[in-house]
Amino acid sequence: MAEAERLLAVAPEEFVSERKALARRLREEGRSEEAAAVERMRKPSRVVYAVNRAARDRSKAARAAADAAERVKELQLGGDADAFREALRALDEALDLLADVAVAHVATPGRAAGEPMRQRVRNLLRSAVADDDAREALARGALTEELEAPGFSPFVGMPARAPSRRAKRPGPTRAEQREEERKARARALRDELERAERALAAATEAAREAERARTAAEREVESLRKQLSRLE
């Protein structure tokens, strides 16, 4: 149920009140079984919430990750090294983007998320794309729990990447990680700002329309009063 799945991307501190409101509305609409199912929903962890938000904020990346993982799975016995590398590249890019956005959602304002939290986000993303049901849930931003890390990689049996002749770049420094988190947080905030600005514009236009209607009504009332006064 899409209405219930929406709760999975609600901030944990707002989950209980939103769940109660949805269950109440469903009961008022006579949908008692669905209301009971909503009431049984457990509050997702902050990591699950963050990954679901990232999948909804970057729906194309979430869909791309699911599709690329499917492609990797199909190529498992194909032996096409070039196709495998392309599918793996697409999957890595989509997961990296989702991880950056998710980490921005779990970070405390003014502070970067710690490495354990970043690792939980990465583990959940990779576990989700390795599981058929979870992969589709990730594409919808509707994961319900942190999955156990699979005992196998979704890439087992694939041809290995060709070794690069270039020197391997060391992992990102802490400063680089903080900068990436800052950029991801900025992207997420820009999205929120755009939505807020659209809502403000709509509200402003509605207020202007109401003001125009009020002015027209005042003129009509004044005109009718004058006509009545002349008759009396």
C-alpha positions in Angstrom: 0.0 0.0 0.0 1.6 3.2 -1.2 0.1 5.2 1.7 1.8 2.9 4.2 5.1 2.8 2.3 5.2 6.6 2.5 5.7 6.2 6.3 9.0 4.4 5.7 10.5 7.7 4.5 9.2 9.7 7.4 11.7 10.9 10.0 11.8 8.6 12.9 10.8 11.3 15.4 7.6 11.9 13.3 6.9 8.2 12.5 4.5 7.4 15.4 2.3 10.5 15.0 2.2 10.0 11.2 1.3 6.3 11.6 -1.5 7.1 14.0 -2.9 9.8 11.7 -2.9 7.4 8.7 -4.5 4.5 10.7 -7.2 6.9 11.9 -7.9 8.1 8.4 -8.1 4.6 7.0 -10.6 3.6 9.7 -12.7 6.6 9.0 -12.8 5.5 5.4 -13.9 2.0 6.4 -10.6 0.4 5.6 -10.2 -1.3 8.9 -7.9 -4.1 7.8 -5.5 -1.7 6.2 -5.6 0.5 9.3 -4.7 -2.5 11.4 -1.8 -3.3 9.1 -0.5 0.3 9.4 -0.8 0.1 13.2 1.5 -3.0 13.2 4.2 -1.2 11.2 7.4 -0.8 13.2 9.4 2.4 13.2 12.4 2.0 10.8 15.9 2.7 12.1 17.5 5.9 11.2 19.6 4.2 8.6 16.6 2.6 6.9 14.8 5.9 6.9 17.9 7.7 5.4 18.2 5.1 2.6 14.5 5.3 1.9 14.7 9.1 1.7 17.7 8.9 -0.5 15.9 6.4 -2.9 12.9 8.8 -3.1 15.0 11.9 -3.4 17.1 10.3 -6.2 14.5 7.9 -7.7 16.4 7.6 -10.9 19.5 6.5 -9.1 17.5 4.0 -7.0 16.0 2.5 -10.2 19.3 2.5 -11.9 20.9 0.6 -9.0 18.1 -2.0 -9.1 18.4 -2.4 -12.9 22.2 -2.6 -12.8 22.1 -5.3 -10.1 19.6 -7.3 -12.2 22.0 -6.9 -15.1 24.9 -8.1 -13.0 22.9 -11.1 -11.9 22.0 -12.0 -15.5 25.7 -11.8 -16.5 26.8 -14.1 -13.7 27.2 -17.0 -16.1 27.5 -15.1 -19.3 31.3 -14.6 -19.2 31.0 -11.2 -21.0 33.7 -9.3 -19.1 33.0 -6.0 -20.9 29.2 -6.1 -20.2 29.9 -7.1 -16.6 32.3 -4.2 -16.1 29.7 -1.7 -17.5 26.9 -3.1 -15.3 29.2 -3.0 -12.3 30.2 0.6 -13.1 26.6 1.6 -13.4 25.7 -0.1 -10.1 28.7 1.5 -8.2 27.8 5.0 -9.5 24.1 4.6 -8.4 25.0 3.2 -5.0 27.6 5.9 -4.4 25.1 8.6 -5.1 22.5 7.0 -2.9 25.0 6.5 -0.1 26.0 10.2 -0.2 22.4 11.4 0.0 21.6 8.9 2.7 24.6 9.9 4.8 23.5 13.5 4.6 20.1 12.5 6.1 21.7 10.7 9.0 24.3 13.4 9.7 23.6 15.8 12.6 23.5 19.5 11.4 26.9 20.9 11.6 28.5 17.5 12.1 29.6 14.8 9.6 28.2 11.3 10.1 30.7 8.9 11.7 32.3 6.1 9.8 30.2 3.4 11.6 27.0 5.1 10.4 28.5 5.5 6.9 29.3 1.8 6.9 25.8 0.8 8.0 24.4 2.8 5.1 26.8 1.2 2.6 26.0 -2.3 4.0 22.3 -1.8 3.7 22.5 -0.6 0.1 24.7 -3.5 -1.0 22.6 -6.0 0.9 19.4 -4.6 -0.6 20.6 -4.9 -4.2 21.7 -8.5 -3.6 18.2 -9.6 -2.6 15.4 -9.8 -5.2 12.6 -8.5 -2.9 14.7 -5.9 -1.2 16.0 -4.7 -4.5 12.6 -3.7 -5.6 11.8 -2.2 -2.2 14.9 -0.1 -2.5 13.8 1.1 -5.9 10.5 2.3 -4.3 12.2 3.7 -1.2 10.3 1.2 0.9 12.8 -0.9 2.8 11.5 -1.9 6.3 14.6 -3.0 8.1 18.4 -3.3 8.0 19.3 -6.5 6.2 21.9 -8.8 7.4 25.0 -8.7 5.1 24.7 -11.5 2.6 27.1 -14.4 3.0 28.0 -14.0 -0.6 28.5 -11.1 -2.9 26.0 -10.4 -5.6 29.0 -10.5 -7.9 30.3 -13.9 -7.0 31.1 -15.9 -10.2 31.6 -12.7 -12.2 34.7 -12.2 -14.3 37.1 -10.1 -12.3 37.9 -6.5 -13.2 40.9 -6.2 -15.4 43.8 -4.9 -13.3 44.6 -1.2 -13.9 48.1 -0.2 -14.8 47.6 3.1 -13.0 48.6 3.4 -9.4 45.6 2.7 -7.2 44.3 5.9 -5.7 44.2 5.8 -1.9 40.9 6.0 -0.2 39.4 9.4 0.6 40.8 11.3 3.5 38.6 12.4 6.4 38.6 15.9 5.0 37.5 14.6 1.6 34.7 12.6 3.2 33.5 15.6 5.1 33.5 17.6 1.9 31.5 14.9 0.1 29.0 14.8 3.0 28.7 18.6 2.9 28.0 18.5 -0.8 25.4 15.7 -0.4 23.8 17.6 2.5 23.7 20.7 0.3 22.0 18.8 -2.5 19.4 17.4 -0.2 18.8 20.9 1.3 18.5 22.4 -2.2 15.8 19.8 -3.0 13.9 20.7 0.2 14.3 24.4 -0.6 12.8 23.9 -4.1 9.8 22.1 -2.6 9.3 24.8 0.0 9.6 27.5 -2.6 7.0 25.9 -4.8 4.7 25.5 -1.8 5.2 29.2 -0.9 4.5 30.3 -4.4 1.3 28.3 -4.5 0.2 29.7 -1.1 1.1 33.3 -2.2 -1.0 32.9 -5.3 -3.9 31.5 -3.3 -3.6 34.5 -0.9 -3.6 36.9 -3.9 -6.7 35.2 -5.3 -8.4 35.4 -2.0 -7.6 39.1 -1.7 -9.0 39.8 -5.1 -12.1 37.9 -4.2 -12.4 39.9 -1.0 -12.0 43.2 -2.8 -14.6 42.3 -5.4 -17.0 41.2 -2.6 -16.5 44.5 -0.7 -17.3 46.5 -3.9 -20.4 44.5 -4.5 -21.6 45.0 -0.9 -20.9 48.7 -1.1 -22.8 49.0 -4.4 -25.8 47.1 -3.0 -25.8 49.3 0.0 -25.9 52.4 -2.1 -28.7 51.1 -4.2 -30.7 50.1 -1.2 -30.1 53.5 0.4 -31.5 55.3 -2.7 -34.6 53.2 -2.5 -35.2 53.9 1.2 
